[in-house]
Each structure stands twice: as structure tokens, then as C-alpha cells.
Amino acid sequence: MDLATFNALPAPEAASAIRPCADITPWVDDVVAGRPYACRDALLLRAMRAAGDWSAADVDAALARHPRIGERASGTDAEARLSRGEQPVAAQETAARIAAGNAAYEERFGRIFLVRAAGRTAEEILANLTERLANDPATEALVTAEQLRQIALLRLESVVEPA
């Protein structure tokens, strides 16, 4: 949808339109409350600032809606469609190594591995996963939140087109 349409939507419909970007209610509410936006850059700036306040609980709640890296999101909802368009297809050996890395990551950190997959190859994702397994839990929590912010903003850019 274009920015003018987003600006004109009733608040519940505007919230529904952007919730697939990041299912974090305070973020969605803040972005919707900032309307009307004069330009898409103003929207993205507001969204970026609102994402800076995400708590660990916010991130964990949003992660519950993300598929594992290397797994295709199922379903027909907007979030599943966005996710399917972000992850690259991996060769069988790389896919197996990502699956093993996912298991090690979940064992170490107690949550799924999340990375902004859009624009990255499967090999780059595997390298990122391998590197992040060495992080301490506090550092990894910060990295995960930043990856979620990047995903949310990229998705928002695809949901709300320039005027």
C-alpha cells in the first residue's frame, strides 16, 4: 500500500497492516500513533526509534512467530509470505550445517537463531550463525534484537511503499 493509504486507514487496520513486520504491540501502536507521516522516511525513522525500546520479552514474543533459518514459513498470512521471500535457498550440505547450527544455538541460548536473511546467501547466514555461537548470552540478546529491528524495518519498507 502507499503511504497515503496507510495514513488514512483506521487505527486497527493500520496496526493489522504493519503487525507482520514485528508482532510487538507497543511498537505497532507507536508507529500507528505517529500518523500521518509526511513521507516514508518519517515513518521509517519513527519505526526505528520505537524499535529501540524493545525489551527482551518483546523480542522473545516476536521470535515465537519466526520460523527457524533454513525452514520455510508455512501459512498464507502476511508474515509467512514476507518470511518466505527473505530466506535464500541453501544447497543440501549448507542446509544441513545450518540445521545443526540451529540446534546448537537453541541449546546454547534457549531461543531460535534470528538473522536478517534478506540480501544474504545461505553461506553468509551459516557464517553468521557460526560466529554468533561464540557470543555470551548478553551480547547475543543485543545482536538478536538488532537483527529483529533490521527485519522489521525491511518488512515495513515492503509493506508501505513511497508516495
N, C-alpha and C positions, 0 to 999 in steps of 0.2 A: 504494500500500500504506500501511497505517497504521504509526505509529511502533513499536508493539509487535511487529508482524510484522518490520519492519526490524531491530529489536533482536535478535530470535530467530533470524534467518537464519544459516546457517553463513557464515563469513567470505567464501569465494569467491562465494557467491550474493549477499551484501550488496554486495560490490565490483561484481559484474556489474549490480546494480540501479542503482547510482549512477554508474557509469563514463560513461553517456551525458550526464551533467551536465557533466563535464570529464574528458576522457581523459588525465589526468595521474596516473600511478601513485602517486607519493608522496602526493598529495592524497587519492586514493581510499583508500590504505592508512591514512592518518592518520584520516580520517573513520570508517572501519570500526573501527579500533582504539579509538576513543573510546566505543564501545557498552558497556553500554546507556545510552541517553540518557533522562533523566527527563522531558523534554519536547522538543518540536520546536525551541523556541528554543535549547536547549542544543546540539542537532545543528547548527543554522544558525550558531551562534557558533563552534563547533569548525571547521566548514567554512570560515567566513570567515577565521579565524585561519590555518588551514592553507593557504589560498589566498594569503595574504600572503607566503609564501616562494617563490612561483613564479619560476623562472629564465626567462631569455629562451628557452632551449632548451625548457622546459616549455610556454611559450606557443606557440612555433613548432610543436611537436608537436601541440598541441591544435588549432591553426589548420588543420592539414592535414586535419582531419575536418569542418571547417565549409564550407558552400557560400558562394559569393560572395553578398553582399547583392543582392537582386533575382532570384536564381536559386533555384528550388525544389529542396530536397534530394530526391534520389531514394532509393529503397530502402524497406524495410519495417522496418528496425531501429528501436530506441527513439530513437536520436539523430536519425535522419531525421524521425521523427514529431514530436519536440519542435521541431526546426528549422522544419518546415512550419507549425506553429502559432504561431510567433513573428513571422514576416515579414508585413508588410501587402502587399496587392496594390496596385501602382502604376499610375497612368494611363500610357498609352503614351509620352508625352513625358517624364514624370518617370522612367520606367523606362529610357529611352534615355540620359537625363542621368546616372542612377546607373551605368549600364553604362560610359559614358565616364569617369566619375569613378573607378570601379573600376580601369579600365585605367591611368589617370594615377596612382592610388595605388600600384598594383602596380609600375609603372615607378619611382616615387619611393622606395618603401620595401621592395620586394622580397618582399612578402607580401600576402595578401588583406586588404581592409578589413574590420574587425570592429566591430560596434556592437551594443549591446543593442537589438534591434529591437522586442521586446515592449513594447507600450504606446506606440509611436511611429508616426506616419504616415510614408508614403513621402517626403513633402515634408520632414519633420523629419530623416529619415535623410539625405536629399540635402544639407540644410543642414549637418549634422554632418560629412558626408564632405567637403564643400567647405571648411569651416573647418579640418578636420584636415589637409588637404593643405598648409597653411601651417606645420605643426609641423616642428620639426627632428627628426631621427631618434631622438634620445634621449627627447625629450618624447613622441613618438608611441609609442615602445615602452612607456612607462609608461601612456599612455592606453589602448593596446590591452590590456595586462594587466588594467587596471581594468575594461574592458568585458567581458573574458572572465570575471572574477570575478563581475560582476553577472549574466551569463548563467548561470554555474554555480549560483549561489545561487537564482535564479528557477527553474531547472530542478529543483534539489533540493527546493524547496518544492512543486513539482508532482508529484514522484515519491514523496515521503514526506509523507503527509497528517497533520494533527494527530490526536492520540489521541482 
